[in-house]
Amino acid sequence: MARSKTHRVTLPESLDAWMRARMTAEGFTSVDEYMRHLVRTDANRERDALDARLLQSASSRIVPLTARKRSDIRARFLQRQAARSRKRSA
């Protein structure tokens, strides 16, 4: 099983009420479960956007995109995204 980290999030009462109503409406039984879903959804959205950009780039060039090259491009992109994220949170 993967190791887990605990995070504490403070929300104003109005946002907490909205979150709990949304959580219940979507069938989540706990705040933890709902937050994990939100984070996974965001990560998947980012991955899908990257895949779309890679496919668009690959289809606009004559140079074939090998699996290794795609993996290298993805790794560089994710490194840049992580660096931007660190800058925003600093």
C-alpha positions as CSV (number, residue, x, y, z in Angstrom):
1,M,0.0,0.0,0.0
2,A,1.2,3.5,-0.8
3,R,2.3,5.7,2.0
4,S,-0.1,8.5,2.9
5,K,0.4,12.1,3.8
6,T,-2.0,14.1,6.0
7,H,-2.9,17.6,5.0
8,R,-5.0,20.1,6.9
9,V,-7.3,22.5,5.0
10,T,-9.1,25.3,6.6
11,L,-12.3,26.5,4.8
12,P,-14.7,29.3,5.6
13,E,-18.1,27.9,6.9
14,S,-19.9,28.8,3.6
15,L,-17.4,26.8,1.5
16,D,-17.4,23.9,4.0
17,A,-21.2,23.8,3.8
18,W,-21.1,23.8,0.0
19,M,-18.4,21.1,-0.1
20,R,-20.3,18.8,2.3
21,A,-23.5,19.3,0.2
22,R,-21.7,18.5,-3.0
23,M,-19.9,15.6,-1.4
24,T,-23.2,14.1,-0.2
25,A,-24.9,14.7,-3.6
26,E,-22.1,12.8,-5.4
27,G,-22.2,9.9,-3.0
28,F,-19.0,10.4,-1.1
29,T,-19.0,9.2,2.5
30,S,-16.2,11.3,3.9
31,V,-14.3,14.5,3.2
32,D,-11.1,12.5,2.7
33,E,-12.7,10.4,0.0
34,Y,-14.1,13.5,-1.7
35,M,-10.7,15.4,-1.6
36,R,-8.9,12.3,-3.0
37,H,-11.4,12.3,-5.9
38,L,-10.8,16.0,-6.6
39,V,-7.0,15.6,-6.6
40,R,-7.2,12.5,-8.8
41,T,-9.6,14.3,-11.2
42,D,-7.2,17.3,-11.4
43,A,-4.2,15.0,-12.0
44,N,-6.1,13.1,-14.8
45,R,-7.2,16.4,-16.4
46,E,-3.6,17.5,-16.5
47,R,-2.4,14.2,-17.9
48,D,-5.1,14.2,-20.6
49,A,-4.2,17.8,-21.6
50,L,-0.6,16.7,-22.0
51,D,-1.6,13.7,-24.1
52,A,-3.7,15.9,-26.3
53,R,-0.8,18.4,-26.8
54,L,1.6,15.5,-27.6
55,L,-0.8,14.0,-30.1
56,Q,-1.4,17.4,-31.7
57,S,2.4,18.0,-31.9
58,A,3.0,14.6,-33.3
59,S,0.4,14.9,-36.0
60,S,1.7,18.3,-37.1
61,R,5.2,17.1,-37.8
62,I,6.7,14.6,-40.2
63,V,9.2,13.3,-37.6
64,P,7.8,10.1,-36.0
65,L,7.3,10.2,-32.3
66,T,8.6,7.0,-30.7
67,A,7.4,5.8,-27.3
68,R,10.8,6.7,-25.8
69,K,10.7,10.2,-27.2
70,R,7.1,10.6,-26.0
71,S,8.2,9.5,-22.5
72,D,11.1,11.9,-22.5
73,I,8.8,14.8,-23.6
74,R,6.3,13.9,-20.9
75,A,9.0,13.8,-18.2
76,R,10.3,17.2,-19.2
77,F,6.8,18.6,-19.2
78,L,6.0,17.2,-15.8
79,Q,9.3,18.6,-14.4
80,R,8.4,22.1,-15.8
81,Q,4.9,21.8,-14.3
82,A,6.3,20.8,-10.9
83,A,8.7,23.8,-11.0
84,R,5.9,26.2,-11.8
85,S,3.8,24.7,-9.1
86,R,6.6,25.2,-6.5
87,K,7.1,28.8,-7.7
88,R,3.3,29.5,-7.3
89,S,3.2,28.0,-3.7
90,A,6.4,29.9,-2.6
